[in-house]
Amino acid sequence: MNKPIINEIETKNILTKSNLPVCEYSVNPYVGCTHACKYCYASFMKRFTGHTEQWGTFLDVKYWKEIKNPAKYKGKELFIGSVTDPYNPQEEIYKRTRTLLEELKGSGVKLSISTKSDLILRDLDLIKTFPNTRVSWSINTLDENFRADMDNAVSIERRLAAMKAFYLAGVRTTCFISPIFPGITDIKAIIRQVKSQCNLIWLENLNLRGGYKSVIMNYIQEKYPQLFPLYHEIYDCKDRSYWIALDKELKAYAAEAGLAYVTNDDSMTRNFHSPPVIVNYFYHEQIKKSARKGAARKGESHARTARS
Ligand code: SF4
């Protein structure tokens, strides 16, 4: 991968009131994401931040005034990483996510962090000091070749190891099986792999909209031509029968495996060592519409320095 274009920018408020149903505030210490997932839903952020570069090739590093009175966020739910990965490789240098956590330490805010990295292990001791914390890793395959075709993040093996370390340290963990690629994502195999080291398994189908639809369709045609008719049915003809059948199959599998299969997540209130609950979020479009509205409202501030 070429060296990303890095900008350092100032932003007034790092904590943004969120429309997402899963949290009250969201924080994105960066604009853009150098993990560069081919299917990234957050790539719509380009429209709101004036970036014309290809998604994944730029990163704005945010600086903010130290959060005043962090205690006012006590008991609030804060989601870190709705439109970026807070532990992208540049976090190792800029430490903006770490700075945020240090500013909020002791405030009593409830954290939810989403990542595809194991750099988060660096902050495990700090994260453990927050109450009701949850950390999620996106894992939509156990096939490292497919993973490498889709993103520049760390290997699945490293994500699984990081998840295990957090779980063993007593932090609630989520395996975010998303996006589910029809005919490619082996959901049951992933569940078997993670069920002893997570509290929640979240399922979300692949949506194809905007610029990345052609990227993914071309990829399928080239690498998985046998699946192309299925993708055509789902994404060109809008046939949802694949997802309906998959939902049914997974419900039966969960029952056999003794796992709860629900639409409302109650994993935070369950006993830590209970088996994970599976939440099916197939076609839950509302959450993404809300995220877009929130991002549009948020606005980004001016560039301070630029280097590449
Ligand atoms: S890690 Fe998340 S935010 Fe980053 S490119 Fe991938 S999907 Fe987008």
py3Dmol code that shows the C-alpha trace and the ligand (Angstrom):
import py3Dmol

protein = """\
ATOM      1  CA  MET A   1       0.000   0.000   0.000  1.00  0.00           C
ATOM      2  CA  ASN A   2       1.237   3.529  -0.812  1.00  0.00           C
ATOM      3  CA  LYS A   3       1.938   5.883   2.041  1.00  0.00           C
ATOM      4  CA  PRO A   4      -1.347   7.551   3.047  1.00  0.00           C
ATOM      5  CA  ILE A   5      -1.858  11.310   2.901  1.00  0.00           C
ATOM      6  CA  ILE A   6      -1.925  12.510   6.487  1.00  0.00           C
ATOM      7  CA  ASN A   7      -3.474  15.823   7.591  1.00  0.00           C
ATOM      8  CA  GLU A   8      -3.606  17.089  11.134  1.00  0.00           C
ATOM      9  CA  ILE A   9      -6.807  19.027  11.778  1.00  0.00           C
ATOM     10  CA  GLU A  10      -8.435  20.861  14.655  1.00  0.00           C
ATOM     11  CA  THR A  11     -11.950  20.083  15.687  1.00  0.00           C
ATOM     12  CA  LYS A  12     -14.114  21.931  18.204  1.00  0.00           C
ATOM     13  CA  ASN A  13     -15.967  19.033  19.740  1.00  0.00           C
ATOM     14  CA  ILE A  14     -14.631  15.549  19.681  1.00  0.00           C
ATOM     15  CA  LEU A  15     -17.749  14.108  21.327  1.00  0.00           C
ATOM     16  CA  THR A  16     -20.792  14.291  19.067  1.00  0.00           C
ATOM     17  CA  LYS A  17     -24.389  13.674  20.060  1.00  0.00           C
ATOM     18  CA  SER A  18     -25.365  10.562  18.181  1.00  0.00           C
ATOM     19  CA  ASN A  19     -28.478   9.440  16.334  1.00  0.00           C
ATOM     20  CA  LEU A  20     -27.332   5.856  16.495  1.00  0.00           C
ATOM     21  CA  PRO A  21     -29.658   3.722  18.608  1.00  0.00           C
ATOM     22  CA  VAL A  22     -26.668   2.013  20.235  1.00  0.00           C
ATOM     23  CA  CYS A  23     -25.119   5.076  21.933  1.00  0.00           C
ATOM     24  CA  GLU A  24     -25.670   8.651  23.066  1.00  0.00           C
ATOM     25  CA  TYR A  25     -22.368  10.052  21.848  1.00  0.00           C
ATOM     26  CA  SER A  26     -20.003   9.029  19.106  1.00  0.00           C
ATOM     27  CA  VAL A  27     -16.334   9.827  18.708  1.00  0.00           C
ATOM     28  CA  ASN A  28     -14.121   9.453  15.690  1.00  0.00           C
ATOM     29  CA  PRO A  29     -10.550  10.540  16.455  1.00  0.00           C
ATOM     30  CA  TYR A  30      -9.745  10.380  12.722  1.00  0.00           C
ATOM     31  CA  VAL A  31     -11.439  11.194   9.423  1.00  0.00           C
ATOM     32  CA  GLY A  32     -10.898   8.428   6.910  1.00  0.00           C
ATOM     33  CA  CYS A  33      -9.459   5.014   7.596  1.00  0.00           C
ATOM     34  CA  THR A  34      -6.294   3.455   6.240  1.00  0.00           C
ATOM     35  CA  HIS A  35      -7.679  -0.036   6.688  1.00  0.00           C
ATOM     36  CA  ALA A  36      -9.293   0.754   3.340  1.00  0.00           C
ATOM     37  CA  CYS A  37     -11.952  -1.962   3.376  1.00  0.00           C
ATOM     38  CA  LYS A  38     -13.385  -2.386  -0.100  1.00  0.00           C
ATOM     39  CA  TYR A  39     -16.932  -2.458   1.294  1.00  0.00           C
ATOM     40  CA  CYS A  40     -16.569   0.394   3.791  1.00  0.00           C
ATOM     41  CA  TYR A  41     -19.927   2.047   4.540  1.00  0.00           C
ATOM     42  CA  ALA A  42     -18.080   4.970   6.125  1.00  0.00           C
ATOM     43  CA  SER A  43     -16.669   6.008   2.751  1.00  0.00           C
ATOM     44  CA  PHE A  44     -19.689   8.345   2.463  1.00  0.00           C
ATOM     45  CA  MET A  45     -17.704  10.560   4.852  1.00  0.00           C
ATOM     46  CA  LYS A  46     -15.729  11.793   1.861  1.00  0.00           C
ATOM     47  CA  ARG A  47     -18.757  13.823   0.809  1.00  0.00           C
ATOM     48  CA  PHE A  48     -18.906  15.642   4.135  1.00  0.00           C
ATOM     49  CA  THR A  49     -15.227  16.340   4.536  1.00  0.00           C
ATOM     50  CA  GLY A  50     -14.218  17.561   1.093  1.00  0.00           C
ATOM     51  CA  HIS A  51     -11.943  14.624   0.349  1.00  0.00           C
ATOM     52  CA  THR A  52     -11.635  13.604  -3.271  1.00  0.00           C
ATOM     53  CA  GLU A  53      -8.933  10.999  -2.731  1.00  0.00           C
ATOM     54  CA  GLN A  54      -9.753   7.322  -2.839  1.00  0.00           C
ATOM     55  CA  TRP A  55     -11.116   5.984   0.469  1.00  0.00           C
ATOM     56  CA  GLY A  56      -8.308   4.432   2.481  1.00  0.00           C
ATOM     57  CA  THR A  57      -5.574   6.642   1.012  1.00  0.00           C
ATOM     58  CA  PHE A  58      -5.971   9.608   3.373  1.00  0.00           C
ATOM     59  CA  LEU A  59      -6.318  10.182   7.075  1.00  0.00           C
ATOM     60  CA  ASP A  60      -7.133  13.355   8.987  1.00  0.00           C
ATOM     61  CA  VAL A  61      -5.777  13.239  12.506  1.00  0.00           C
ATOM     62  CA  LYS A  62      -8.004  15.218  14.860  1.00  0.00           C
ATOM     63  CA  TYR A  63      -6.861  17.504  17.641  1.00  0.00           C
ATOM     64  CA  TRP A  64      -9.288  19.000  20.114  1.00  0.00           C
ATOM     65  CA  LYS A  65      -9.239  21.086  23.258  1.00  0.00           C
ATOM     66  CA  GLU A  66      -9.045  18.874  26.313  1.00  0.00           C
ATOM     67  CA  ILE A  67     -12.533  17.679  27.268  1.00  0.00           C
ATOM     68  CA  LYS A  68     -13.863  19.925  30.004  1.00  0.00           C
ATOM     69  CA  ASN A  69     -15.661  18.322  32.889  1.00  0.00           C
ATOM     70  CA  PRO A  70     -15.550  14.704  31.624  1.00  0.00           C
ATOM     71  CA  ALA A  71     -17.649  13.681  34.657  1.00  0.00           C
ATOM     72  CA  LYS A  72     -20.711  15.113  32.928  1.00  0.00           C
ATOM     73  CA  TYR A  73     -20.615  12.056  30.663  1.00  0.00           C
ATOM     74  CA  LYS A  74     -20.977   9.667  33.587  1.00  0.00           C
ATOM     75  CA  GLY A  75     -23.310   6.807  32.679  1.00  0.00           C
ATOM     76  CA  LYS A  76     -23.610   7.927  29.024  1.00  0.00           C
ATOM     77  CA  GLU A  77     -22.866   5.497  26.235  1.00  0.00           C
ATOM     78  CA  LEU A  78     -20.018   6.514  23.986  1.00  0.00           C
ATOM     79  CA  PHE A  79     -19.225   4.755  20.727  1.00  0.00           C
ATOM     80  CA  ILE A  80     -15.666   5.120  19.450  1.00  0.00           C
ATOM     81  CA  GLY A  81     -15.183   4.318  15.791  1.00  0.00           C
ATOM     82  CA  SER A  82     -18.480   4.676  13.931  1.00  0.00           C
ATOM     83  CA  VAL A  83     -16.840   6.042  10.751  1.00  0.00           C
ATOM     84  CA  THR A  84     -13.157   5.279  11.260  1.00  0.00           C
ATOM     85  CA  ASP A  85     -11.049   2.644  12.959  1.00  0.00           C
ATOM     86  CA  PRO A  86      -9.743   4.243  16.158  1.00  0.00           C
ATOM     87  CA  TYR A  87      -6.845   1.774  16.100  1.00  0.00           C
ATOM     88  CA  ASN A  88      -5.692   2.246  12.524  1.00  0.00           C
ATOM     89  CA  PRO A  89      -1.899   1.844  12.163  1.00  0.00           C
ATOM     90  CA  GLN A  90      -1.340   5.615  12.475  1.00  0.00           C
ATOM     91  CA  GLU A  91      -2.778   5.546  16.005  1.00  0.00           C
ATOM     92  CA  GLU A  92       0.529   4.055  17.053  1.00  0.00           C
ATOM     93  CA  ILE A  93       2.177   7.393  16.146  1.00  0.00           C
ATOM     94  CA  TYR A  94      -0.531   9.993  16.875  1.00  0.00           C
ATOM     95  CA  LYS A  95      -2.192   8.325  19.894  1.00  0.00           C
ATOM     96  CA  ARG A  96      -5.422  10.333  19.477  1.00  0.00           C
ATOM     97  CA  THR A  97      -7.593   7.473  20.692  1.00  0.00           C
ATOM     98  CA  ARG A  98      -5.296   6.946  23.650  1.00  0.00           C
ATOM     99  CA  THR A  99      -5.444  10.688  24.409  1.00  0.00           C
ATOM    100  CA  LEU A 100      -9.239  10.564  24.333  1.00  0.00           C
ATOM    101  CA  LEU A 101      -9.302   7.636  26.748  1.00  0.00           C
ATOM    102  CA  GLU A 102      -6.886   9.378  29.085  1.00  0.00           C
ATOM    103  CA  GLU A 103      -9.083  12.497  29.092  1.00  0.00           C
ATOM    104  CA  LEU A 104     -12.179  10.422  29.880  1.00  0.00           C
ATOM    105  CA  LYS A 105     -10.562   8.152  32.466  1.00  0.00           C
ATOM    106  CA  GLY A 106     -12.507   8.176  35.718  1.00  0.00           C
ATOM    107  CA  SER A 107     -15.517   9.962  34.143  1.00  0.00           C
ATOM    108  CA  GLY A 108     -17.792   6.915  34.416  1.00  0.00           C
ATOM    109  CA  VAL A 109     -18.682   7.019  30.709  1.00  0.00           C
ATOM    110  CA  LYS A 110     -19.635   3.650  29.181  1.00  0.00           C
ATOM    111  CA  LEU A 111     -17.392   2.783  26.258  1.00  0.00           C
ATOM    112  CA  SER A 112     -18.082   0.866  23.131  1.00  0.00           C
ATOM    113  CA  ILE A 113     -15.104   0.547  20.797  1.00  0.00           C
ATOM    114  CA  SER A 114     -15.083  -0.963  17.334  1.00  0.00           C
ATOM    115  CA  THR A 115     -11.892  -2.033  15.581  1.00  0.00           C
ATOM    116  CA  LYS A 116     -10.194  -4.449  13.198  1.00  0.00           C
ATOM    117  CA  SER A 117      -6.857  -4.127  14.954  1.00  0.00           C
ATOM    118  CA  ASP A 118      -4.899  -5.567  17.838  1.00  0.00           C
ATOM    119  CA  LEU A 119      -3.158  -2.256  18.525  1.00  0.00           C
ATOM    120  CA  ILE A 120      -5.937  -1.822  21.090  1.00  0.00           C
ATOM    121  CA  LEU A 121      -4.019  -4.272  23.316  1.00  0.00           C
ATOM    122  CA  ARG A 122      -1.708  -1.344  24.086  1.00  0.00           C
ATOM    123  CA  ASP A 123      -4.646   0.334  25.886  1.00  0.00           C
ATOM    124  CA  LEU A 124      -6.125  -2.694  27.611  1.00  0.00           C
ATOM    125  CA  ASP A 125      -5.145  -1.548  31.105  1.00  0.00           C
ATOM    126  CA  LEU A 126      -6.634   1.878  30.492  1.00  0.00           C
ATOM    127  CA  ILE A 127      -9.830   0.522  28.901  1.00  0.00           C
ATOM    128  CA  LYS A 128     -10.327  -1.848  31.828  1.00  0.00           C
ATOM    129  CA  THR A 129     -10.762   1.152  34.140  1.00  0.00           C
ATOM    130  CA  PHE A 130     -14.003   2.174  32.369  1.00  0.00           C
ATOM    131  CA  PRO A 131     -17.287   0.647  33.556  1.00  0.00           C
ATOM    132  CA  ASN A 132     -19.508  -1.403  31.234  1.00  0.00           C
ATOM    133  CA  THR A 133     -17.047  -1.400  28.380  1.00  0.00           C
ATOM    134  CA  ARG A 134     -17.500  -3.379  25.228  1.00  0.00           C
ATOM    135  CA  VAL A 135     -14.988  -3.900  22.427  1.00  0.00           C
ATOM    136  CA  SER A 136     -15.908  -5.344  19.057  1.00  0.00           C
ATOM    137  CA  TRP A 137     -13.796  -6.819  16.289  1.00  0.00           C
ATOM    138  CA  SER A 138     -15.102  -7.229  12.763  1.00  0.00           C
ATOM    139  CA  ILE A 139     -14.474 -10.740  11.517  1.00  0.00           C
ATOM    140  CA  ASN A 140     -16.367 -11.817   8.417  1.00  0.00           C
ATOM    141  CA  THR A 141     -14.102 -14.653   7.321  1.00  0.00           C
ATOM    142  CA  LEU A 142     -11.528 -17.108   8.635  1.00  0.00           C
ATOM    143  CA  ASP A 143      -9.866 -17.168   5.224  1.00  0.00           C
ATOM    144  CA  GLU A 144      -6.826 -14.899   5.427  1.00  0.00           C
ATOM    145  CA  ASN A 145      -6.594 -14.640   1.629  1.00  0.00           C
ATOM    146  CA  PHE A 146     -10.122 -13.287   1.305  1.00  0.00           C
ATOM    147  CA  ARG A 147      -9.434 -10.996   4.271  1.00  0.00           C
ATOM    148  CA  ALA A 148      -6.302  -9.639   2.582  1.00  0.00           C
ATOM    149  CA  ASP A 149      -8.286  -9.027  -0.612  1.00  0.00           C
ATOM    150  CA  MET A 150     -10.800  -6.966   1.344  1.00  0.00           C
ATOM    151  CA  ASP A 151      -8.809  -4.831   3.796  1.00  0.00           C
ATOM    152  CA  ASN A 152      -5.407  -3.632   5.001  1.00  0.00           C
ATOM    153  CA  ALA A 153      -6.115  -4.366   8.653  1.00  0.00           C
ATOM    154  CA  VAL A 154      -4.355  -7.036  10.717  1.00  0.00           C
ATOM    155  CA  SER A 155      -4.900 -10.746  10.148  1.00  0.00           C
ATOM    156  CA  ILE A 156      -7.932 -12.570  11.504  1.00  0.00           C
ATOM    157  CA  GLU A 157      -5.610 -14.566  13.726  1.00  0.00           C
ATOM    158  CA  ARG A 158      -4.417 -11.350  15.408  1.00  0.00           C
ATOM    159  CA  ARG A 159      -7.977 -10.028  15.809  1.00  0.00           C
ATOM    160  CA  LEU A 160      -9.029 -13.288  17.462  1.00  0.00           C
ATOM    161  CA  ALA A 161      -6.038 -13.183  19.803  1.00  0.00           C
ATOM    162  CA  ALA A 162      -6.834  -9.588  20.807  1.00  0.00           C
ATOM    163  CA  MET A 163     -10.480 -10.478  21.428  1.00  0.00           C
ATOM    164  CA  LYS A 164      -9.410 -13.376  23.625  1.00  0.00           C
ATOM    165  CA  ALA A 165      -7.018 -11.191  25.639  1.00  0.00           C
ATOM    166  CA  PHE A 166      -9.773  -8.648  26.352  1.00  0.00           C
ATOM    167  CA  TYR A 167     -12.268 -11.363  27.247  1.00  0.00           C
ATOM    168  CA  LEU A 168      -9.809 -13.020  29.608  1.00  0.00           C
ATOM    169  CA  ALA A 169      -9.171  -9.603  31.162  1.00  0.00           C
ATOM    170  CA  GLY A 170     -12.886  -9.354  31.958  1.00  0.00           C
ATOM    171  CA  VAL A 171     -13.870  -6.861  29.220  1.00  0.00           C
ATOM    172  CA  ARG A 172     -17.045  -7.693  27.291  1.00  0.00           C
ATOM    173  CA  THR A 173     -16.273  -8.473  23.676  1.00  0.00           C
ATOM    174  CA  THR A 174     -18.280  -8.625  20.487  1.00  0.00           C
ATOM    175  CA  CYS A 175     -17.613 -10.526  17.299  1.00  0.00           C
ATOM    176  CA  PHE A 176     -19.091  -8.397  14.580  1.00  0.00           C
ATOM    177  CA  ILE A 177     -19.678 -10.793  11.671  1.00  0.00           C
ATOM    178  CA  SER A 178     -20.050  -8.101   9.114  1.00  0.00           C
ATOM    179  CA  PRO A 179     -20.481  -7.699   6.311  1.00  0.00           C
ATOM    180  CA  ILE A 180     -21.648 -11.214   5.563  1.00  0.00           C
ATOM    181  CA  PHE A 181     -20.638 -12.089   2.012  1.00  0.00           C
ATOM    182  CA  PRO A 182     -23.170 -14.539   0.510  1.00  0.00           C
ATOM    183  CA  GLY A 183     -21.538 -17.886  -0.223  1.00  0.00           C
ATOM    184  CA  ILE A 184     -18.197 -16.762   1.275  1.00  0.00           C
ATOM    185  CA  THR A 185     -18.668 -15.886   4.951  1.00  0.00           C
ATOM    186  CA  ASP A 186     -18.823 -19.137   6.907  1.00  0.00           C
ATOM    187  CA  ILE A 187     -20.861 -17.823   9.835  1.00  0.00           C
ATOM    188  CA  LYS A 188     -21.087 -21.103  11.713  1.00  0.00           C
ATOM    189  CA  ALA A 189     -17.314 -21.637  11.561  1.00  0.00           C
ATOM    190  CA  ILE A 190     -16.727 -18.123  12.923  1.00  0.00           C
ATOM    191  CA  ILE A 191     -19.243 -18.696  15.722  1.00  0.00           C
ATOM    192  CA  ARG A 192     -17.523 -21.958  16.667  1.00  0.00           C
ATOM    193  CA  GLN A 193     -14.205 -20.121  16.799  1.00  0.00           C
ATOM    194  CA  VAL A 194     -15.340 -17.170  18.936  1.00  0.00           C
ATOM    195  CA  LYS A 195     -18.101 -18.473  21.173  1.00  0.00           C
ATOM    196  CA  SER A 196     -15.808 -19.076  24.146  1.00  0.00           C
ATOM    197  CA  GLN A 197     -14.263 -15.601  23.991  1.00  0.00           C
ATOM    198  CA  CYS A 198     -17.089 -13.166  23.340  1.00  0.00           C
ATOM    199  CA  ASN A 199     -20.370 -12.026  24.855  1.00  0.00           C
ATOM    200  CA  LEU A 200     -22.132 -10.957  21.704  1.00  0.00           C
ATOM    201  CA  ILE A 201     -22.138 -12.073  18.077  1.00  0.00           C
ATOM    202  CA  TRP A 202     -23.565  -9.500  15.737  1.00  0.00           C
ATOM    203  CA  LEU A 203     -24.658 -10.434  12.215  1.00  0.00           C
ATOM    204  CA  GLU A 204     -25.035  -7.945   9.431  1.00  0.00           C
ATOM    205  CA  ASN A 205     -25.556  -8.614   5.758  1.00  0.00           C
ATOM    206  CA  LEU A 206     -23.480  -7.113   2.969  1.00  0.00           C
ATOM    207  CA  ASN A 207     -25.206  -4.086   1.485  1.00  0.00           C
ATOM    208  CA  LEU A 208     -24.014  -2.835  -1.858  1.00  0.00           C
ATOM    209  CA  ARG A 209     -24.696   0.768  -2.616  1.00  0.00           C
ATOM    210  CA  GLY A 210     -22.783   3.613  -4.169  1.00  0.00           C
ATOM    211  CA  GLY A 211     -19.300   3.386  -5.607  1.00  0.00           C
ATOM    212  CA  TYR A 212     -18.227   0.164  -3.980  1.00  0.00           C
ATOM    213  CA  LYS A 213     -21.014  -1.934  -5.529  1.00  0.00           C
ATOM    214  CA  SER A 214     -19.123  -2.223  -8.812  1.00  0.00           C
ATOM    215  CA  VAL A 215     -15.852  -2.902  -6.969  1.00  0.00           C
ATOM    216  CA  ILE A 216     -17.359  -5.844  -5.105  1.00  0.00           C
ATOM    217  CA  MET A 217     -19.344  -7.173  -8.073  1.00  0.00           C
ATOM    218  CA  ASN A 218     -16.222  -7.104 -10.263  1.00  0.00           C
ATOM    219  CA  TYR A 219     -14.242  -8.833  -7.534  1.00  0.00           C
ATOM    220  CA  ILE A 220     -16.852 -11.605  -7.253  1.00  0.00           C
ATOM    221  CA  GLN A 221     -16.955 -12.042 -11.002  1.00  0.00           C
ATOM    222  CA  GLU A 222     -13.191 -12.407 -11.135  1.00  0.00           C
ATOM    223  CA  LYS A 223     -12.447 -14.422  -7.970  1.00  0.00           C
ATOM    224  CA  TYR A 224     -15.708 -16.282  -7.308  1.00  0.00           C
ATOM    225  CA  PRO A 225     -17.410 -16.535 -10.737  1.00  0.00           C
ATOM    226  CA  GLN A 226     -19.585 -19.423  -9.532  1.00  0.00           C
ATOM    227  CA  LEU A 227     -21.185 -17.026  -7.019  1.00  0.00           C
ATOM    228  CA  PHE A 228     -21.821 -14.244  -9.487  1.00  0.00           C
ATOM    229  CA  PRO A 229     -25.381 -15.372 -10.406  1.00  0.00           C
ATOM    230  CA  LEU A 230     -26.268 -15.341  -6.689  1.00  0.00           C
ATOM    231  CA  TYR A 231     -24.839 -11.823  -6.249  1.00  0.00           C
ATOM    232  CA  HIS A 232     -26.714 -10.716  -9.342  1.00  0.00           C
ATOM    233  CA  GLU A 233     -29.974 -12.041  -7.844  1.00  0.00           C
ATOM    234  CA  ILE A 234     -29.361 -10.350  -4.516  1.00  0.00           C
ATOM    235  CA  TYR A 235     -27.822  -7.045  -5.541  1.00  0.00           C
ATOM    236  CA  ASP A 236     -29.197  -6.359  -9.003  1.00  0.00           C
ATOM    237  CA  CYS A 237     -32.603  -8.070  -8.752  1.00  0.00           C
ATOM    238  CA  LYS A 238     -33.060  -7.182  -5.034  1.00  0.00           C
ATOM    239  CA  ASP A 239     -34.071 -10.711  -4.156  1.00  0.00           C
ATOM    240  CA  ARG A 240     -33.962 -11.199  -0.379  1.00  0.00           C
ATOM    241  CA  SER A 241     -34.725 -14.908  -0.294  1.00  0.00           C
ATOM    242  CA  TYR A 242     -31.045 -15.742   0.405  1.00  0.00           C
ATOM    243  CA  TRP A 243     -31.145 -13.723   3.642  1.00  0.00           C
ATOM    244  CA  ILE A 244     -34.511 -15.104   4.700  1.00  0.00           C
ATOM    245  CA  ALA A 245     -33.238 -18.670   4.261  1.00  0.00           C
ATOM    246  CA  LEU A 246     -29.969 -17.846   6.034  1.00  0.00           C
ATOM    247  CA  ASP A 247     -31.834 -16.305   8.958  1.00  0.00           C
ATOM    248  CA  LYS A 248     -33.884 -19.492   9.312  1.00  0.00           C
ATOM    249  CA  GLU A 249     -30.811 -21.705   9.073  1.00  0.00           C
ATOM    250  CA  LEU A 250     -28.914 -19.681  11.691  1.00  0.00           C
ATOM    251  CA  LYS A 251     -31.844 -19.657  14.058  1.00  0.00           C
ATOM    252  CA  ALA A 252     -31.904 -23.472  13.933  1.00  0.00           C
ATOM    253  CA  TYR A 253     -28.115 -23.634  14.326  1.00  0.00           C
ATOM    254  CA  ALA A 254     -28.206 -21.316  17.363  1.00  0.00           C
ATOM    255  CA  ALA A 255     -30.895 -23.436  18.997  1.00  0.00           C
ATOM    256  CA  GLU A 256     -28.796 -26.567  18.473  1.00  0.00           C
ATOM    257  CA  ALA A 257     -25.693 -24.836  19.852  1.00  0.00           C
ATOM    258  CA  GLY A 258     -27.602 -23.519  22.880  1.00  0.00           C
ATOM    259  CA  LEU A 259     -27.121 -19.871  21.910  1.00  0.00           C
ATOM    260  CA  ALA A 260     -29.821 -17.199  22.148  1.00  0.00           C
ATOM    261  CA  TYR A 261     -30.736 -15.781  18.725  1.00  0.00           C
ATOM    262  CA  VAL A 262     -32.388 -12.416  19.210  1.00  0.00           C
ATOM    263  CA  THR A 263     -33.092  -9.076  17.577  1.00  0.00           C
ATOM    264  CA  ASN A 264     -32.574  -7.018  20.737  1.00  0.00           C
ATOM    265  CA  ASP A 265     -29.176  -7.165  22.356  1.00  0.00           C
ATOM    266  CA  ASP A 266     -29.273  -7.881  26.096  1.00  0.00           C
ATOM    267  CA  SER A 267     -25.674  -9.078  26.333  1.00  0.00           C
ATOM    268  CA  MET A 268     -24.564  -6.307  28.706  1.00  0.00           C
ATOM    269  CA  THR A 269     -26.916  -7.466  31.417  1.00  0.00           C
ATOM    270  CA  ARG A 270     -26.181 -11.183  31.136  1.00  0.00           C
ATOM    271  CA  ASN A 271     -23.689 -12.960  33.328  1.00  0.00           C
ATOM    272  CA  PHE A 272     -20.230 -12.361  31.859  1.00  0.00           C
ATOM    273  CA  HIS A 273     -19.547 -16.080  31.421  1.00  0.00           C
ATOM    274  CA  SER A 274     -22.903 -16.926  29.819  1.00  0.00           C
ATOM    275  CA  PRO A 275     -22.669 -18.103  26.211  1.00  0.00           C
ATOM    276  CA  PRO A 276     -22.780 -15.223  23.713  1.00  0.00           C
ATOM    277  CA  VAL A 277     -26.078 -13.995  22.332  1.00  0.00           C
ATOM    278  CA  ILE A 278     -26.459 -13.750  18.576  1.00  0.00           C
ATOM    279  CA  VAL A 279     -28.110 -10.607  17.257  1.00  0.00           C
ATOM    280  CA  ASN A 280     -29.389 -10.610  13.711  1.00  0.00           C
ATOM    281  CA  TYR A 281     -29.225  -7.166  12.146  1.00  0.00           C
ATOM    282  CA  PHE A 282     -29.952  -8.173   8.571  1.00  0.00           C
ATOM    283  CA  TYR A 283     -31.193  -5.229   6.575  1.00  0.00           C
ATOM    284  CA  HIS A 284     -31.219  -2.872   9.495  1.00  0.00           C
ATOM    285  CA  GLU A 285     -30.936   0.164   7.242  1.00  0.00           C
ATOM    286  CA  GLN A 286     -32.095   2.656   9.834  1.00  0.00           C
ATOM    287  CA  ILE A 287     -28.844   2.515  11.733  1.00  0.00           C
ATOM    288  CA  LYS A 288     -26.851   3.574   8.686  1.00  0.00           C
ATOM    289  CA  LYS A 289     -29.247   6.352   7.739  1.00  0.00           C
ATOM    290  CA  SER A 290     -28.884   7.727  11.269  1.00  0.00           C
ATOM    291  CA  ALA A 291     -25.098   7.482  11.079  1.00  0.00           C
ATOM    292  CA  ARG A 292     -25.093   9.469   7.839  1.00  0.00           C
ATOM    293  CA  LYS A 293     -27.305  12.177   9.279  1.00  0.00           C
ATOM    294  CA  GLY A 294     -25.097  12.421  12.357  1.00  0.00           C
ATOM    295  CA  ALA A 295     -21.947  12.682  10.277  1.00  0.00           C
ATOM    296  CA  ALA A 296     -23.458  15.336   8.012  1.00  0.00           C
ATOM    297  CA  ARG A 297     -24.439  17.436  11.013  1.00  0.00           C
ATOM    298  CA  LYS A 298     -21.107  17.079  12.657  1.00  0.00           C
ATOM    299  CA  GLY A 299     -18.985  19.078  10.187  1.00  0.00           C
ATOM    300  CA  GLU A 300     -15.229  18.926  10.211  1.00  0.00           C
ATOM    301  CA  SER A 301     -12.780  21.694  10.926  1.00  0.00           C
ATOM    302  CA  HIS A 302      -9.889  23.168   9.026  1.00  0.00           C
ATOM    303  CA  ALA A 303      -6.617  21.513   8.188  1.00  0.00           C
ATOM    304  CA  ARG A 304      -3.714  22.507  10.402  1.00  0.00           C
ATOM    305  CA  THR A 305      -0.768  20.924   8.678  1.00  0.00           C
ATOM    306  CA  ALA A 306      -0.481  18.514   5.834  1.00  0.00           C
ATOM    307  CA  ARG A 307       2.074  15.906   5.000  1.00  0.00           C
ATOM    308  CA  SER A 308       2.162  12.703   3.067  1.00  0.00           C
TER     309      SER A 308
END
"""
ligand_1 = """\
8
SF4
S -11.993 -0.586 9.346
Fe -14.100 0.155 9.348
S -13.973 2.367 8.980
Fe -12.016 1.451 8.406
S -12.177 1.116 6.194
Fe -12.766 -0.774 7.263
S -14.990 -0.699 7.458
Fe -14.261 1.392 7.000
"""
view = py3Dmol.view(width=600, height=400)
view.addModel(protein, "pdb")
view.setStyle({"model": 0}, {"cartoon": {"style": "trace"}})
view.addModel(ligand_1, "xyz")
view.setStyle({"model": 1}, {"stick": {}})
view.zoomTo()
view.show()
